[in-house]
Amino acid sequence: SRSLPAGEPRSRPAGPSSGREGGRRKRTTFSKAQLELLVRAFEKEPYPGIALREQLSGLTDIPESRIQ
């Protein structure tokens, strides 16, 4: 490992929060009914395709991007 010359700033590694103010988004909270529906769906299909995710989104009013 080499040391940086004096006065040269260290660069930060690119990560999920780099380039965004505020960092991560807040955790999605689910109602009991939403959670029950999602648990049943994911038990039947652990890796749902886009069509099923869109259907679940419509049934739960959760954005499809949050159903993964």
C-alpha positions as CSV (number, residue, x, y, z in Angstrom):
1,S,0.0,0.0,0.0
2,R,1.3,3.4,-0.9
3,S,0.8,6.6,1.1
4,L,-0.8,9.6,-0.5
5,P,1.3,12.8,-0.9
6,A,0.6,15.5,1.6
7,G,-2.3,17.6,0.7
8,E,-3.9,15.1,-1.7
9,P,-7.4,14.3,-0.5
10,R,-8.5,10.7,-0.1
11,S,-11.3,9.6,-2.4
12,R,-14.3,7.9,-1.0
13,P,-15.4,4.6,-2.5
14,A,-18.6,4.8,-4.5
15,G,-21.5,3.4,-2.6
16,P,-25.3,3.5,-2.4
17,S,-25.3,6.9,-0.8
18,S,-22.6,8.5,-3.0
19,G,-23.9,11.5,-5.0
20,R,-27.2,11.7,-3.1
21,E,-28.1,14.0,-0.2
22,G,-29.8,12.3,2.7
23,G,-28.5,8.8,2.1
24,R,-30.8,5.8,2.1
25,R,-34.5,5.8,1.6
26,K,-36.7,5.0,4.6
27,R,-37.7,1.4,5.1
28,T,-41.1,0.5,3.6
29,T,-43.7,-0.4,6.3
30,F,-46.5,-2.8,5.4
31,S,-50.0,-3.1,6.9
32,K,-51.0,-6.5,8.3
33,A,-53.2,-7.2,5.3
34,Q,-50.4,-6.2,2.8
35,L,-47.9,-8.3,4.7
36,E,-50.2,-11.4,4.7
37,L,-50.8,-11.1,1.0
38,L,-47.1,-10.6,0.2
39,V,-46.0,-13.5,2.4
40,R,-48.5,-15.9,0.7
41,A,-47.5,-14.7,-2.7
42,F,-43.7,-15.1,-2.0
43,E,-44.3,-18.6,-0.5
44,K,-45.8,-19.7,-3.8
45,E,-43.4,-17.8,-6.0
46,P,-40.1,-16.7,-4.3
47,Y,-38.9,-14.9,-7.4
48,P,-41.9,-13.2,-8.9
49,G,-41.7,-11.9,-12.4
50,I,-42.7,-8.4,-13.4
51,A,-46.3,-9.4,-14.2
52,L,-46.9,-10.8,-10.7
53,R,-45.1,-7.9,-9.1
54,E,-47.3,-5.5,-10.9
55,Q,-50.4,-7.5,-9.9
56,L,-49.3,-7.4,-6.3
57,S,-48.6,-3.7,-6.6
58,G,-52.2,-3.1,-7.7
59,L,-53.6,-5.3,-4.9
60,T,-51.5,-3.7,-2.1
61,D,-51.0,-0.1,-3.3
62,I,-47.3,-0.6,-2.9
63,P,-45.1,0.6,-5.8
64,E,-43.9,-2.3,-7.9
65,S,-40.3,-1.2,-7.4
66,R,-40.7,-2.0,-3.6
67,I,-41.9,-5.5,-4.3
68,Q,-38.8,-7.6,-5.0
